Amino acid sequence: MGKHVGNKELAGILGVTPQRINQLVADHGMPQVKRGQYDLRACVQWWQQYQEKVLRDQLKPKDRQDAELKKMLLQAQLMEIELQRELSLVVNVADAQRVLGDAVNATRAKLLALPRRAAGLVMGQTTPAGIETVLAELIHEALTDLANIPNLIS
């Protein structure tokens, strides 16, 4: 079972109103875990299938010319998406997950290394101010390295 979200959060994710979520549940069978609670993964998959069905229903051609026009419009939309991807205005979800995962792992590694690095450096310090200086320098160094992660992935 996946992450559960409320009506408002699901509406925000899908780009609709909470009232529309209620309507989708009542009229179209959107799945819900219990009243006002939704399995996010199941609902996103359901939403995708629902949108495809709506699109197919809208694309039932009245005649050949209508079908050709709709085909051209869909091709134009696809070209727009490809252009946005090339201009880095949109990203592939798998790529974004990989990049964010790498950034989280790098952050974790930096933070976990701080105590080990600090232990040897604070041993020679005899005052709290000296220890604070060493720790502040290590933290600043780690934060600087972490701030450079976006430069590594772009």
C-alpha positions in Angstrom: 0.0 0.0 0.0 1.3 3.4 -0.9 1.3 6.9 0.6 -2.2 8.1 1.7 -3.2 11.7 1.0 -6.2 13.7 1.8 -8.7 15.3 -0.6 -7.0 18.7 -0.8 -3.5 17.3 -1.3 -4.7 14.9 -4.1 -6.6 17.7 -5.8 -3.4 19.8 -5.7 -1.3 17.0 -7.2 -3.8 16.3 -10.0 -4.5 20.0 -10.7 -8.2 19.9 -9.9 -10.4 21.1 -7.1 -11.3 19.0 -4.0 -14.9 19.1 -5.3 -13.8 17.5 -8.6 -12.1 14.7 -6.6 -15.4 14.1 -4.8 -17.2 14.0 -8.2 -14.7 11.6 -9.7 -15.2 9.3 -6.7 -19.0 9.4 -6.9 -19.4 9.4 -10.7 -16.4 7.7 -12.1 -15.1 5.3 -9.5 -11.9 7.0 -8.4 -10.5 4.7 -5.7 -10.3 5.8 -2.1 -9.0 4.1 1.0 -11.7 5.5 3.1 -13.8 8.7 3.1 -11.4 11.6 2.3 -8.3 9.4 2.2 -6.6 8.2 -1.1 -3.8 5.9 -2.0 -1.6 8.4 -4.0 -0.1 5.8 -6.4 -3.5 4.1 -7.1 -5.2 7.5 -7.7 -2.5 8.8 -10.0 -2.6 5.6 -12.1 -6.4 5.8 -12.1 -6.2 9.4 -13.2 -3.9 8.6 -16.1 -6.3 5.9 -17.3 -9.3 8.2 -16.9 -7.6 11.0 -18.8 -6.7 8.6 -21.6 -10.4 7.4 -21.8 -11.6 11.0 -21.9 -9.2 11.8 -24.7 -10.2 8.7 -26.6 -13.9 9.7 -26.2 -13.1 13.2 -27.4 -11.2 11.8 -30.4 -14.1 9.8 -31.9 -14.0 11.5 -35.3 -17.2 12.7 -36.9 -15.4 12.6 -40.2 -12.0 12.1 -41.7 -11.2 15.8 -41.7 -12.0 16.1 -38.0 -9.7 13.2 -37.2 -6.9 14.7 -39.2 -7.2 18.0 -37.4 -7.1 16.3 -34.0 -4.1 14.3 -35.1 -2.3 17.5 -36.1 -3.2 19.2 -32.8 -1.9 16.2 -30.8 1.3 16.2 -32.9 1.7 19.9 -32.2 1.3 19.2 -28.4 3.8 16.4 -28.6 6.3 18.7 -30.4 5.7 21.4 -27.7 6.5 18.8 -25.0 9.7 17.7 -26.8 10.8 21.4 -27.2 10.2 22.0 -23.5 12.3 18.9 -22.7 15.1 20.1 -25.0 15.0 23.6 -23.4 15.2 21.9 -20.0 11.8 23.3 -19.0 10.5 19.8 -18.2 12.4 16.8 -16.9 11.9 13.1 -17.0 10.6 11.8 -13.7 13.1 9.0 -13.5 16.0 11.4 -14.1 14.7 13.8 -11.4 14.4 10.9 -8.9 17.9 9.7 -9.7 19.4 13.2 -9.4 17.5 13.9 -6.1 18.6 10.5 -4.8 22.2 11.2 -5.6 21.9 14.6 -3.9 20.4 13.0 -0.8 23.1 10.4 -0.7 25.8 13.0 -1.1 24.3 15.0 1.8 24.0 12.0 4.0 27.6 11.0 3.3 28.9 14.5 4.1 26.9 14.8 7.3 27.9 11.3 8.5 31.6 12.1 7.8 31.6 15.2 10.0 32.0 13.5 13.4 34.9 11.3 12.2 36.7 14.3 10.6 36.0 16.5 13.6 37.2 14.0 16.2 40.9 14.3 15.2 40.8 18.0 14.7 39.2 18.9 18.0 41.6 16.7 20.0 44.3 19.4 20.0 41.9 22.2 20.9 42.0 23.4 24.5 39.2 25.9 24.5 35.6 25.8 23.6 36.2 28.7 21.1 38.9 26.5 19.3 36.6 23.6 19.1 33.8 25.8 17.8 36.1 27.2 15.1 37.1 23.7 13.9 33.5 22.6 13.8 32.3 25.7 12.1 35.0 25.3 9.4 34.0 21.6 8.8 30.3 22.5 8.6 31.0 25.4 6.2 33.1 23.1 4.0 30.4 20.4 4.0 27.7 23.0 3.1 29.9 24.5 0.4 30.4 21.0 -1.1 26.6 20.4 -0.9 25.8 23.8 -2.5 27.9 22.7 -5.5 25.8 19.6 -6.2 23.4 21.4 -8.6 26.5 22.4 -10.7 27.5 18.8 -10.9 24.1 17.6 -12.2 23.4 20.3 -14.7 
